[in-house]
Amino acid sequence: MSSITADGHAAHAHSSGEFGVGEFITTYVFSRDHKVIGIQFLFSTLLWFLVGGLLAIGIRWQLAWPWSDMPVIGPMLFSAEGGQISPEFYTMLFTMHATVMTFLVIIPILAGAFGNYLIPLMIGADDMAFPTMNMLSYWVMWPAFFLFGGSFFVAGNGASSGWTSYPPLASIPESAPGSGLAQTMWLLGLTCVGISSMLGSVNYLTTIIQMRAPGMTMMRLPLTIWGMFITALLQAFALPVLTAAGLMQLLDRTAGTGFFIPEALSVNNSPMAPGGGQPLLWQHLFWFYSHPAVYIMILPAMGMVSDILCCFARKPLFGYKPMVYAMNGIAGLGFIVWGHHMFVSGMNPGLGMTFMVATMMIALPSAVKTFNWLGTIYGGKIQFTSPMLFSLAFVSMFVVGGLSGIFMAATPVDIFIHDTYYIVAHFHYVLFGGTAMAVFGGIYFWFPKMFGRTMNEFWGKTHFLLTFIFLNGTFFTMHILGAVGFPRRLADPYHYETFRHLQPINQFMTICAILMVASQIPFILNFFYSMFFGPKAGRNPWHANGLEWQAPSPPGHGNFDFQPIVYRGPYEYGSPESDKDYYPQTQPPNERGQADVSPTLTDK
């Protein structure tokens, strides 16, 4: 499509070699180009990923060697406690670790980074439907960055009511050291993240529905786009509930309302709150969003993995339509299962049975996807590249996390394992073992398109091997702890004699966690070195079929230097109609052997 900017003056300045400060700001800072915005999201979320990992190391240190001096940073952070983590600081650590990883890393890196960069390219559009709204969706995140980050430097050193922010602990400032200003900043930051996600979801839905290239029907969309589309629907319907609940809790804290505070409640000798509210109401509202949010954090990853598996198995996707229907089924069922987070809240057993059955039903579309992935790679000419290894790891880790979820769906079992490390093992296998593996695979896969260069395969495989080994060493053993009832959220579980024999397991997990964080060093070095010095990539270095691989690497303004016309789906690998083992969506049916780009173009 057109490579000329919308602003004629800007186009003239580029052509004459001039590039002023104002134009630099509008091009690379407050950019309306979806590719720049996607990369801005990518760098921001990777930085917060590092912060979240360091917070996790603090948690693991306390569980492995409670009340011992932390080397190096202990004397700097905890001089009043002699270099030891205080119990109050520990509650902040697990609160902010989960907050950062959920709201500042996983959701924005999938929907914000990959969604922004890939949606227009993969559907053949010039840009997003609303470029200015797209720009705002990123910059609205910056108040959230400042609010969450700034909460570390106020009283309490960060919010400490858990990432679920349950009242009355989160609603009454006197409840705990982290329930004061830090908790208010947490709620304001959450609101900003919600606004950002809502702006993005409206943009994604409009772009996918209205701006597809000629011939790109909904059933020719790559599963990455289906994942983004369904995620945008989930955000559009679930986010208003969480945003409203967050504002209600803010009013409880600052304006004396009583939405979630019981009548005549006093905490730590605080004045009696007006009250009359229901603490459980917050749980219903929070989980009505936050269980669909689990699928917001996994559905785009499922789509990305599907595209990568097909490319490197050199086979068509097994069961495209069942995969689409399964993703829609997972999203639909996700709206009627939020109560399984509340089985121990005194729920009516009949209602609990309903949530239990609905939760187990999610295993069916999830199984469809798993077996279709296995069918896709079965008999394929598998190329064990870095993206493929991470995608295979996603499938295997998702199976482990999914099977443990079946246990928790059963009310009698959940009553025992609720608030134990079995729960922690489950969601870390799904979200780190699953989603993070897909994110790494996606970065290695689309890096040549983003930056025009390829990452080093040796260091990519080294990164994969180390991460895979140490993540299983860290998280698999959590199932063992949870099976014997080892509790979450306690700074010193060994106060109870029945758990003291489990400390060596926690020490092993902590060593693995430290090594897992250290294993990201090869990735960081590989990423930044390859940005500037990696081998240059052509348009289609992986010999893939999607529209994004027909654009230059990296694409210029407007994305395409020709009008893409779609003739088939994105998974026609090994087709007898093509002389090569791939068959791009833009190649006309009567042209054989020209599978690199559009027949009128040369590889650049």
Secondary structure, DSSP 8 states (H G I E B T S, - for coil): ---S-SSHHHHHHHHTT---HHHHIIIIIS---HHHHHHHHHHHHHHHHHHHHHHHHHHHHHHHSTT---TTHHHHH-GGGTT---HHHHHHHHHHHHHIIIIIIIHIIIIIIIHHHHHHHHHT-SS-S-HHHHHHHHHTHHHHHHHHHHGGGSTTSS--STTTT-TTTTTSGGGSGGGSHHHHHHHHHHHHHHHHHHHHHHHHHHHHHH---TT--GGGS-HHHHHHHHHHHHHHHHHHHHHHHHHHHHHHHHT---SS--TT--STT---------HHHHHHHHHHHHHHHHHHTTHHHHHHHHHHHHHHHTS--TTHHHHHHHHHHHHHHHTT-GGGGGTTS---HHHHHHHHHHHHHTHHHHHHHHHHHHHHHTT------HHHHHHHHHHHHHHHHHHHHHHHHSHHHHHHHTTBHHHHHHHHIIIIIIIIHHHHHHHHHHHHHHHSB---HHHHHHHHHHHHHHHHHHHHHHHHHHHTT-BSS-S-GGGSGGGGGGHHHHHHHHHHHHHHHHTHHHHHHHHHHHHHHS-B--S-TT---SGGGGS-SS--TTS-SS-----S-TT-TT-TTSSSS---TTS-TT--S--SS-TT----
